[in-house]
Amino acid sequence: MQSGTERTESGGLASFACMLADLARPMALEHFRQNIAVEQKADLSPVTYADRAIEAAMRALIEKTYPDHGILGEEHGTSNIDSARVWVLDPIDGTKSFVTGMPTFGTLIALLEDGRPTLGVISIPPTGELWIGRDGEATLFDSVACHTSTCTKLADALVYTTSPDNFDVAGLKAFDRVSSQAAMRRYGGDCYSYGLLASGHIDAVIEMNLQPYDFMALVPVTEGAGGVITDWQGGRLHLGSDGHVVAAATPELHAEILEALYA
């Protein structure tokens, strides 16, 4: 159980994470559905001026407020990464959605303490929606506690993934094997899918080849809403994880999905 001092400090860090989201939101919207240049990174993923500018602004605020904290960002790399506290930033999660005008992209903000994600924010700039998860606390959606669904069976589940293009051949076969048993499968959503999971609108998300900045913020949000999120072997997600992610509304559903992935 946290002491009063620890709760106060945790609340201060959560408020600061929301400040970062508030900083990012208008910057993203300024460039959304505008004629913005798109570059291709070495890994063939797209990046824009907005991605880089938003992350730079968030990093500057972190460095000013918490100079002893580390930072891992998608666009500008690492700084002070050996710190006990490290912020993990994805300024625009879903750049492909962003550049094609789809309002499902988000900003992801996580805080790791000794390598463990204890604070996570999913912010969706086009809608103004925000989920925040804190270790040992209920996940809040727009300041109100939210909860995953009670779905326990894959046959009843609504399953999402962002894109089949993100899987390798074996991974796509595994996803098809699992999702074909579900009540419904849908594509798209990026980080929005995990917010919908936390609020009980969908039941599971299965992804492959994510980076730490893609999934670290999702852990406190999912777990604080009552869900389960792990790698495909059921292990806890960490900076060295392979990026294969399964998030589910209940432990029972999560276990069935893991079993079906390797059936």
N, C-alpha and C positions, 0 to 999 in steps of 0.2 A: 504494500500500500504506500502511495506517495505521501510524504510529509506536506505540511502546509506550504513550506518554502518551495518544495519541488513543484507543487501544483501551481503556485504563483509564477514560477519561472517558466513552466510548461505553457501556461496561459499566455505569458508574454511572447514566447517564441511562436505560438499559434497566431497571435495577433500580428506579429511581424510577417509571418508567412502570408497572411491575408493582405497585408500592405504590399507585398511583392506581387500578388495577384492583381491588386488594384492598380499597381503601376503598369503591369503588362497589358491589361485589358484595353485601354484606349489606344495604346500603341498598335496593337493587333488590328483593332477596328479601323484605324486610320488607313491601313493598307489593304483591308479585306475588300474583295471585289473591285479592286483598282488595277490599273495597268502597271503591274510590278514585275520587274525582271526576275527570272528564275534561273539559278545556276545549278549545275550538277556536281555533287561532291564525288570524292574518289570512290565511295561505295555505291555510286549511281543514284543516291537519294537526292531529292531536290532541296534547295535552300534559297532563302530570299533575304533581302536587306532587313526585313521585319524580324526574321529569326535572330539575326545577329545583333540588331539594335536592342531588341527586348532583353536578350540575355545580358548584354553589356550593361544595360540600365539596372537590372536586378543585381548583377555582380557588384556594381558600384555601391549600391545601397547596403548590401551585405558587408562589404569591406569597410564601409564607413561605420556601420552599427556594431558589427561583430568582427573586428579585425583579426581575432585569433581563430575564427572558424575557417574551415576549408570549403572549397567549391569544386564541384564536378558539373560541367555544363556540356550540352551537346555541341555547341558551336565554338566555344572558346577554351575547351580543355579543362585542365585541373590547376588548382592553386592551393597550397597549404593542405594537401590531401591527407597528410598524416595526422591532422588535428583530430581530437576526440569527437568533435562535431563537424559534420560535413554536409553542406547543402547540395542537393542534386537537382539540376534545373533542366527542363525541356521547355524552351520559350514558346514554341508552337509544335505541339504534338499532333501530327496529322497535317504536315505541310502539303501533301498532295490534295487533301480536302480543302485547305486554305487557298491554294492557288487555283482551284477549280470552282470556288464559290460555294462549297458545301459548308454549312454552319455547324459542323460536328467536331471541328478542331478544338484543342484546348491548351492550357498552360499547366504544366505539371511541376510541382514544388515539393521536395522531400527534405527532411532533416534526418541524417543518420547520427546516432550516438554510439560510439564504439563499433561502428559498422552495421548497426541494426536500425532499420527505419522506424522511428518513433513518432513521426509527424508527416502527414501527407495532405496535399491540396490538389484537387482537380477543379480548375476554373474553366468555364466555357464562355469565352468573350461574347459571341453573338447573342447568347440568350441571357447572360448575366448569372447563370447558375453556378453554384460553388459547393463542393463537398470538402469537408475537412475531417481528417481522422487523426486522433491522438492516442498514443499508447495508454491503454487502460480506461479509455473514455469511449462513449458512444459517438459514432460518426454523425456529424451534423450536415444536413442539407439545407442551405439557406437559413442557418441558425436553429433548425429543428431536427431532433434526433430522427434518423431513418434506419430502416432495417431491411435486410435481404428477405426474399420470399421464403416460404416454407417448403419449397419443392424438394423432394427427396429421391425422385425417380427420373432417370434419363428419358424415359418414354413420355414424361409430362413436361420436359424442360424446353425452354426457349433459349437457344444457343446462338451465340454470336462469335464471329471472328472479323478482323478488319479486312483482310483480303486473302484469297487463296494464293496470290502471288508471293506472299511472305513465307510460304512453306517450301521445303524441298520435296522431292518426289515421295520419299517415304513418309514424311510428315503430313503431306496432303492426303495420302492414303489413310493414315491414322485418323486425321480429322474427319474425313468422309465416313470412315467406319463408325466413329462416335456420333457425329452429327446426323447421320442418316437414321439413327435410332431415336432421335429427339422428336418432340412434337412439332418443332419449327426450328429452322436454322436461317440466319440472316447474316449479311455481309455489310461491312462499313462500321462507322462509329468511332474508330480510334479510341482515345481515352474516354470518350463519352459513354461507351458501352459499360465501363466499370462504374461510372456514376449511376447508370440505369440499373446495374446489378445491385449496388448498395441501396438503392431506393426501392428494390423489389419489383421492378418492371420486367426484367429478364432474369434468367436463372444461371447462366454460365457463359464464360468467355474462354476461348482456347486460342492461344497465339504461339508463334514460333519466331525465333531469331530477333527478339527484342533486345534493346540495349538497357543498361541500368537506369538511364534517365527516362526510359519509356515505362519502367515498371516499379521503381522504388516508391513513388508517391502512392501507387495503387494499393500497397500492402496495408498501411494503417487505415485507409479508407474502407477497404474490403473487410478487414478483420474487425474493425470497430462497428461495422454494420451487422456483424454476426456471420459473415461469410468466411470462406477458406480460400487462400491463394498460395500456390506453391509452384515449383517446377514440375516437369512431367513425371518425375520419380517420387513426388510427394515431399521433396526437401524444401526448406525455407529459402526464400529468395535473398540473394546478397550480391555484392558488387561483382563477384566472380561467376555468377550463375550463367548458364548457357543461353538464357533468354527465351526458353520454352516455358510458357506460363499457362496454368489452368486456374481459373477463378470460378468458384461455385457458391451457390446460396447456402448450402448446408453441407455438413461433413459427409452425410450419406450420398448425396449427389456427387460430391467431389470424388469419393472413393470409387463410385461406379464409373465415372469418367476415366479415372486413372487406369482402372482395370480394362476398360474397353479400348484405350489407346494402344495397349500391347496385346490385345486378344489375337 
